[in-house]
C-alpha cells in the first residue's frame, strides 16, 4: 500500500504545490457507502461533512441511473433530448415563484459566472456586492468575490464587500431585525459607492444561509430590508444555493425559501447529482431572454443526458425517502445534543444551524466570546482520528461545521455527539 507521504509527494509533483487537503494527517479514501467512508487501511469513518454525496455515498438509484443512461446515449445539448427538459421542468417546479428556466453547467463556479452575466445583461451595469467572508467559485470573475482567497491581482473594481452577518456578534451590537437593518445599511453604502464611482450596481450575491460565514441564526424576513435596498436600486438578488439547497435546511427545499427571500436568480451545484459534476443557474424567462440576447453561451457537458439522469435520480431519492423531513428532525435532534454538550464544555460558546447543517462556535471565554480558532483545528483533527469527519469555518475559523449526507440518522448523530464529547474531554480547555 502506498504511504501517505508518498501520495503527498506524488500529488505535489503531478498536481503542483499547495493543493489543499483536509486534516493534519490527510485521508486516503478508497470506498464509500451511505454515510460511511473507508480508508486504505480499512478504517471506517462517519462522514459528517461531505455535501457532494447528498443522498449518501454510492446511492444505488443514482449509480443505476448513471449506468443505464451511459449505456444508451451521452452527447451535448445541440442535439435534442428529453432528459434536460424533463429535469429542468422538475427542478424549477420546486421554486415558489416565476423561476421557470435554467441553464445546466458542470460546476457551481460556472453557474455563478453566468448569474453575474445575467445581472449585467438586465441592468447594463457590473457592480456586484458580496460579503467579506464568502466563496462563490474559482473562475476569474467569481474568484474576485472572495476576500479570503482572492486572485493575485486582487478584487475587481466592480466588487464591493460588506461585513458578514454574525448573530453571535451582531453588527451594531443588537441581534434580530436591528442586525438585519444594520446589514441593509452596509449594502446601501456599497450601492452608493458604485453610483459615485460610475460603475453602477447590478447584483447582490449571497448564500441564503451564509454557510461559509459561520451560518448565523437568522429568522425569516431577516433579508427583507436588504432586498428592499437592492430592488430600489434596480439590482438583482442572486441566491447561491450550492450548500443550503436541495432540502438540506429541512424547513424548505431552498435556503432562500426558508428565510423568506425572493430570488431573481438561483445557482446550485455540488449536491445536484451526488458526486457527478452537475450544476445549474435558474431564473425567470425575462432574465433568461436578456442573457440569451446579450451573451452567446454554450456548455459542451452541461445538461448532457448522463448528468441529467443522475440529477433526476437525486430528486427521486429526496422525495421517495422523505429526506427533507429527515433533515429537519435529525438536525433538531443533533442540535439538542450539542446544547447538552455546551452545558458540560465551556469552549462551546454558541450552537446553531438548520436541518442537516449545524455546528458550534468554539471560544476561549464565553464572556468575551474570544474565538478559539486553534482549538477548533485541534478538535477537527482529533475527531478525524476518532473516526468522525467534520471541519471548521466561519469568519474566525472557529465554528465546527457539520454537514452530513441527507440520509444521516439519529443513531449517527448519537455517535457524532459521543465522539465529540470524548474529543473535548481529551483536549481539555480551549487555549489559543
C-alpha positions as CSV (number, residue, x, y, z in Angstrom):
1,X,0.0,0.0,0.0
2,X,1.2,3.5,-0.9
3,X,2.1,5.6,2.2
4,X,0.6,9.0,2.9
5,X,4.0,10.6,2.5
6,X,4.4,9.0,-1.0
7,X,1.0,10.1,-2.1
8,X,1.5,13.6,-0.9
9,X,4.9,13.8,-2.8
10,X,3.2,12.4,-5.9
11,X,0.4,15.0,-5.6
12,X,2.9,17.8,-5.4
13,X,4.9,16.5,-8.3
14,X,1.9,15.9,-10.6
15,X,-0.7,18.5,-9.4
16,X,1.6,21.2,-8.3
17,X,2.3,22.7,-4.8
18,X,-0.2,23.8,-2.2
19,X,-3.0,21.5,-3.3
20,X,-5.3,21.6,-0.3
21,X,-6.1,18.6,1.8
22,X,-8.2,18.1,5.0
23,X,-6.6,17.4,8.4
24,X,-3.0,17.4,9.6
25,X,-2.9,13.7,8.6
26,X,-4.7,13.5,5.2
27,X,-7.0,10.7,4.5
28,X,-6.5,8.2,1.7
29,X,-10.1,7.1,1.0
30,X,-10.9,4.1,-1.2
31,X,-14.6,3.4,-0.7
32,X,-17.9,5.0,0.4
33,X,-21.4,3.7,1.3
34,X,-24.3,5.9,2.6
35,X,-22.9,8.0,5.5
36,X,-19.6,6.0,5.8
37,X,-16.2,6.2,4.2
38,X,-13.3,3.7,4.4
39,X,-9.6,4.5,4.1
40,X,-6.8,2.4,2.5
41,X,-6.2,0.7,5.9
42,X,-9.8,-0.5,6.1
43,X,-10.8,2.0,8.8
44,X,-14.3,3.2,8.8
45,X,-15.3,6.9,9.2
46,X,-18.7,8.6,9.8
47,X,-18.9,11.3,7.1
48,X,-20.3,14.5,8.7
49,X,-19.0,16.9,6.2
50,X,-19.5,15.8,2.6
51,X,-22.4,17.5,0.9
52,X,-21.3,16.2,-2.5
53,X,-22.7,12.8,-1.7
54,X,-26.0,14.5,-0.9
55,X,-28.2,11.3,-0.7
56,X,-25.4,9.1,0.6
57,X,-22.2,7.8,-1.0
58,X,-22.8,5.5,-3.9
59,X,-26.6,5.5,-3.7
60,X,-27.8,2.6,-5.8
61,X,-30.5,4.5,-7.6
62,X,-28.0,7.2,-8.7
63,X,-25.5,4.6,-9.7
64,X,-28.1,2.7,-11.7
65,X,-29.4,5.9,-13.4
66,X,-25.8,6.9,-14.5
67,X,-25.0,3.3,-15.7
68,X,-28.3,3.0,-17.6
69,X,-28.0,6.3,-19.5
70,X,-24.3,5.9,-20.1
71,X,-25.1,2.6,-21.8
72,X,-27.6,4.3,-24.1
73,X,-26.5,7.8,-25.1
74,X,-24.4,10.7,-23.9
75,X,-23.9,13.8,-26.0
76,X,-24.3,17.6,-25.8
77,X,-27.3,19.9,-26.0
78,X,-27.0,20.9,-29.6
79,X,-28.9,17.7,-30.2
80,X,-32.5,17.4,-28.9
81,X,-33.0,15.2,-25.9
82,X,-35.9,14.9,-23.4
83,X,-33.6,14.4,-20.4
84,X,-32.6,18.0,-19.9
85,X,-36.1,19.2,-20.5
86,X,-37.6,16.8,-18.0
87,X,-35.1,17.7,-15.4
88,X,-35.3,21.5,-15.8
89,X,-39.1,21.2,-15.7
90,X,-39.0,19.2,-12.4
91,X,-36.2,21.3,-10.9
92,X,-38.0,24.6,-11.5
93,X,-41.2,23.2,-10.1
94,X,-39.5,23.4,-6.7
95,X,-39.4,27.2,-6.8
96,X,-42.5,29.1,-5.5
97,X,-42.0,31.9,-8.0
98,X,-41.7,32.6,-11.7
99,X,-38.3,31.0,-11.9
100,X,-39.1,28.6,-14.7
101,X,-36.0,28.4,-16.8
102,X,-32.4,27.1,-16.3
103,X,-29.0,26.7,-17.8
104,X,-27.2,23.4,-16.9
105,X,-23.5,23.6,-16.2
106,X,-20.8,21.4,-14.7
107,X,-19.8,23.4,-11.6
108,X,-21.2,26.0,-9.2
109,X,-18.4,28.3,-10.3
110,X,-19.8,28.3,-13.9
111,X,-23.3,28.8,-12.6
112,X,-22.3,31.9,-10.6
113,X,-20.3,33.2,-13.5
114,X,-23.4,33.0,-15.7
115,X,-25.6,34.6,-12.9
116,X,-23.3,37.7,-12.8
117,X,-23.6,38.0,-16.6
118,X,-27.4,37.7,-16.4
119,X,-27.4,40.6,-13.9
120,X,-25.2,42.6,-16.2
121,X,-27.5,41.9,-19.2
122,X,-30.6,43.0,-17.3
123,X,-29.1,46.1,-15.6
124,X,-26.5,47.2,-18.0
125,X,-24.1,47.5,-15.1
126,X,-21.4,45.4,-13.5
127,X,-21.2,46.3,-9.8
128,X,-21.6,43.2,-7.5
129,X,-21.9,43.1,-3.7
130,X,-20.8,40.1,-1.6
131,X,-19.9,39.5,2.0
132,X,-16.3,39.8,3.2
133,X,-16.1,36.1,4.1
134,X,-17.8,34.4,1.2
135,X,-16.9,31.9,-1.5
136,X,-18.7,31.6,-4.8
137,X,-16.3,29.7,-7.0
138,X,-13.0,29.9,-8.8
139,X,-13.4,31.3,-12.3
140,X,-11.6,34.6,-12.8
141,X,-14.8,36.6,-12.3
142,X,-16.3,34.9,-9.3
143,X,-13.0,34.5,-7.5
144,X,-12.9,38.3,-7.2
145,X,-15.9,38.0,-5.0
146,X,-13.9,36.3,-2.3
147,X,-11.7,38.2,0.2
148,X,-10.5,35.0,1.8
149,X,-8.8,33.7,-1.3
150,X,-8.7,36.5,-3.9
151,X,-6.8,36.4,-7.2
152,X,-3.2,37.6,-7.1
153,X,-4.3,40.8,-8.8
154,X,-6.9,41.5,-6.0
155,X,-10.5,42.3,-6.2
156,X,-12.0,43.7,-9.3
157,X,-13.1,47.4,-9.4
158,X,-16.7,46.1,-9.9
159,X,-16.8,44.3,-6.5
160,X,-17.7,45.7,-3.1
161,X,-17.7,43.7,0.2
162,X,-20.0,44.1,3.2
163,X,-19.4,42.6,6.7
164,X,-20.6,39.0,7.0
165,X,-23.6,38.8,9.3
166,X,-22.9,37.3,12.7
167,X,-25.8,36.5,15.1
168,X,-23.3,35.8,17.9
169,X,-21.6,39.2,17.5
170,X,-24.2,41.2,15.5
171,X,-23.5,44.4,13.6
172,X,-24.4,47.3,15.9
173,X,-24.4,45.0,18.9
174,X,-28.1,44.1,18.7
175,X,-29.5,40.9,17.1
176,X,-32.7,40.3,15.3
177,X,-34.1,42.8,12.9
178,X,-31.8,45.5,14.3
179,X,-29.0,43.4,13.0
180,X,-30.9,43.0,9.7
181,X,-31.2,46.7,9.3
182,X,-27.5,47.3,10.0
183,X,-26.6,44.8,7.3
184,X,-29.0,46.5,4.9
185,X,-27.3,49.8,5.6
186,X,-23.9,48.4,4.7
187,X,-25.4,47.2,1.4
188,X,-26.8,50.6,0.8
189,X,-23.4,52.2,1.4
190,X,-21.9,49.8,-1.2
191,X,-24.5,50.7,-3.7
192,X,-24.0,54.4,-3.1
193,X,-20.2,53.9,-3.7
194,X,-21.0,52.1,-7.0
195,X,-23.1,55.1,-8.2
196,X,-20.4,57.6,-7.2
197,X,-17.7,55.6,-9.0
198,X,-19.8,55.4,-12.2
199,X,-19.7,51.6,-12.2
200,X,-23.3,51.1,-11.3
201,X,-24.9,48.3,-9.3
202,X,-26.1,45.1,-10.8
203,X,-26.5,42.4,-8.2
204,X,-26.1,41.2,-4.6
205,X,-24.9,37.6,-4.4
206,X,-25.3,35.7,-1.1
207,X,-25.6,32.2,0.2
208,X,-29.0,32.4,1.9
209,X,-27.7,30.5,4.9
210,X,-24.3,32.3,5.0
211,X,-22.6,28.9,5.5
212,X,-19.0,30.0,4.8
213,X,-19.6,32.9,7.1
214,X,-20.4,30.6,10.0
215,X,-24.2,30.0,9.3
216,X,-25.6,32.6,11.8
217,X,-29.1,32.2,13.2
218,X,-31.2,34.5,11.0
219,X,-35.0,34.4,11.3
220,X,-37.5,34.5,8.4
221,X,-37.6,38.0,7.0
222,X,-34.1,38.9,8.0
223,X,-33.0,39.7,4.5
224,X,-36.2,41.8,3.7
225,X,-34.6,45.2,4.5
226,X,-31.6,44.3,2.4
227,X,-33.7,43.2,-0.6
228,X,-35.7,46.3,-0.4
229,X,-32.5,48.3,-0.7
230,X,-31.3,46.1,-3.7
231,X,-34.6,46.5,-5.6
232,X,-34.9,50.2,-5.0
233,X,-31.5,50.5,-6.7
234,X,-32.6,48.3,-9.7
235,X,-30.4,45.4,-8.8
236,X,-31.0,41.7,-8.7
237,X,-30.6,39.2,-5.9
238,X,-28.6,36.0,-6.7
239,X,-29.1,33.2,-4.2
240,X,-26.1,30.8,-4.2
241,X,-27.8,27.6,-3.1
242,X,-24.8,25.3,-3.7
243,X,-24.8,24.5,0.1
244,X,-28.2,25.1,1.6
245,X,-30.3,23.9,-1.3
246,X,-31.9,20.5,-2.2
247,X,-33.9,20.3,1.1
248,X,-30.8,20.4,3.4
249,X,-32.2,23.1,5.6
250,X,-35.2,20.8,6.4
251,X,-37.7,23.6,6.5
252,X,-37.9,24.3,2.8
253,X,-36.4,22.9,-0.4
254,X,-34.2,26.0,-0.8
255,X,-32.4,28.2,1.6
256,X,-33.9,31.4,0.2
257,X,-37.4,29.9,0.8
258,X,-36.6,29.2,4.4
259,X,-35.6,32.8,5.1
260,X,-38.4,34.2,3.0
261,X,-36.1,35.9,0.5
262,X,-37.5,36.1,-3.1
263,X,-34.6,35.4,-5.5
264,X,-34.2,36.7,-9.1
265,X,-31.5,34.1,-9.9
266,X,-30.7,30.8,-8.1
267,X,-27.4,29.0,-8.6
268,X,-26.7,25.4,-7.4
269,X,-24.1,22.7,-7.8
270,X,-22.3,20.2,-5.6
271,X,-25.2,18.1,-4.3
272,X,-27.2,18.0,-7.5
273,X,-26.1,14.6,-8.8
274,X,-24.5,13.0,-5.8
275,X,-20.9,13.5,-7.0
276,X,-21.5,13.6,-10.7
277,X,-20.4,17.1,-11.9
278,X,-23.7,18.9,-12.4
279,X,-24.7,22.5,-11.6
280,X,-27.2,25.0,-12.8
281,X,-28.4,28.6,-12.8
282,X,-32.2,29.1,-12.7
283,X,-34.1,32.3,-13.3
284,X,-37.2,33.9,-14.8
285,X,-38.0,33.9,-18.5
286,X,-37.4,37.6,-18.8
287,X,-33.9,37.5,-17.2
288,X,-33.1,34.4,-19.3
289,X,-34.2,36.2,-22.5
290,X,-32.0,39.2,-21.6
291,X,-29.0,36.9,-21.1
292,X,-29.5,34.9,-24.2
293,X,-29.8,38.2,-26.2
294,X,-26.6,39.6,-24.7
295,X,-24.3,36.6,-24.5
296,X,-23.7,33.6,-26.7
297,X,-23.3,30.7,-24.3
298,X,-22.9,27.0,-24.8
299,X,-21.5,24.3,-22.4
300,X,-20.4,21.1,-24.0
301,X,-21.0,18.9,-21.0
302,X,-23.7,20.9,-19.2
303,X,-27.0,19.2,-19.3
304,X,-25.7,16.0,-21.0
305,X,-28.1,13.0,-20.8
306,X,-26.0,11.1,-18.2
307,X,-25.7,14.2,-15.9
308,X,-29.4,14.8,-16.2
309,X,-30.2,11.2,-15.3
310,X,-28.0,11.4,-12.2
311,X,-29.6,14.7,-11.2
312,X,-33.1,13.3,-11.7
313,X,-32.3,10.3,-9.6
314,X,-31.2,12.6,-6.7
315,X,-34.6,14.4,-6.8
316,X,-36.3,11.0,-6.8
317,X,-34.4,9.9,-3.7
318,X,-35.0,13.1,-1.8
319,X,-38.7,12.7,-2.4
320,X,-39.1,9.0,-2.1
321,X,-37.0,8.7,1.1
322,X,-38.5,11.8,2.7
323,X,-35.1,13.4,3.2
324,X,-36.3,16.9,3.8
325,X,-38.3,15.7,6.8
326,X,-35.3,13.7,7.9
327,X,-33.1,16.7,7.7
328,X,-35.5,18.7,9.8
329,X,-36.0,16.1,12.5
330,X,-32.5,14.7,12.8
331,X,-31.0,18.2,12.6
332,X,-33.1,19.3,15.5
333,X,-32.1,16.1,17.5
334,X,-28.4,16.8,16.8
335,X,-28.6,20.5,17.8
336,X,-30.3,19.5,21.1
337,X,-27.4,17.2,21.7
338,X,-24.9,20.0,21.1
339,X,-26.8,22.2,23.5
340,X,-26.4,19.5,26.1
341,X,-22.7,19.2,25.4
342,X,-22.4,23.0,25.8
343,X,-23.6,22.6,29.4
344,X,-20.5,20.5,30.0
345,X,-17.9,22.0,27.8
346,X,-17.2,25.8,28.3
347,X,-15.5,26.1,25.0
348,X,-18.9,25.8,23.2
349,X,-20.0,29.4,23.0
350,X,-22.9,29.0,20.6
351,X,-24.9,26.3,18.9
352,X,-26.6,27.0,15.6
353,X,-27.8,25.6,12.3
354,X,-30.8,24.4,10.3
355,X,-31.6,20.9,9.2
356,X,-28.5,18.9,8.3
357,X,-26.0,21.7,8.5
358,X,-25.3,22.6,12.1
359,X,-22.4,23.1,14.5
360,X,-20.9,25.0,17.4
361,X,-18.7,28.1,17.7
362,X,-15.8,27.5,20.0
363,X,-14.5,30.2,22.2
364,X,-11.8,30.6,24.9
365,X,-14.0,32.7,27.0
366,X,-17.8,32.8,26.9
367,X,-18.0,36.3,28.4
368,X,-15.7,37.9,25.8
369,X,-16.6,35.5,23.0
370,X,-12.9,35.3,22.1
371,X,-12.6,32.9,19.1
372,X,-10.9,29.5,19.8
373,X,-9.5,29.1,16.3
374,X,-6.6,26.9,17.2
375,X,-8.9,24.7,19.4
376,X,-11.3,24.2,16.6
377,X,-8.5,23.0,14.4
378,X,-7.4,20.6,17.1
379,X,-11.0,19.3,17.6
380,X,-11.4,18.7,13.8
381,X,-8.2,16.7,13.7
382,X,-9.0,14.8,16.9
383,X,-12.4,13.8,15.5
384,X,-10.8,12.6,12.4
385,X,-8.5,10.3,14.4
386,X,-11.6,9.1,16.3
387,X,-13.5,8.2,13.1
388,X,-15.7,11.2,12.5
389,X,-15.1,13.6,9.7
390,X,-16.1,17.3,10.2
391,X,-14.3,20.6,9.8
392,X,-14.3,24.2,10.8
393,X,-15.1,27.5,9.1
394,X,-16.6,31.0,9.8
395,X,-15.2,34.4,10.0
396,X,-12.8,33.4,12.7
397,X,-12.5,29.7,11.5
398,X,-13.6,28.6,15.0
399,X,-17.0,27.2,14.1
400,X,-17.4,23.4,13.8
401,X,-19.3,22.8,10.6
402,X,-21.3,19.6,10.4
403,X,-22.9,18.8,7.1
404,X,-23.5,15.1,6.6
405,X,-25.3,13.3,3.8
406,X,-29.1,13.7,3.9
407,X,-29.5,10.0,5.0
408,X,-27.9,10.8,8.3
409,X,-30.0,9.4,11.2
410,X,-30.3,9.8,15.0
411,X,-28.0,6.8,15.6
412,X,-25.3,8.5,13.5
413,X,-26.0,11.8,15.5
414,X,-25.5,9.8,18.7
415,X,-22.1,8.5,17.5
416,X,-21.1,12.0,16.4
417,X,-22.1,13.6,19.8
418,X,-20.5,10.8,21.9
419,X,-17.3,11.1,19.9
420,X,-17.3,14.9,20.2
421,X,-17.8,14.7,23.9
422,X,-14.8,12.4,24.2
423,X,-12.6,14.5,22.0
424,X,-13.4,17.7,24.0
425,X,-12.7,15.8,27.3
426,X,-9.4,14.6,25.8
427,X,-8.3,18.1,24.6
428,X,-9.3,19.9,27.7
429,X,-10.0,23.7,28.0
430,X,-9.7,25.9,24.9
431,X,-6.5,27.8,25.0
432,X,-5.3,29.6,21.8
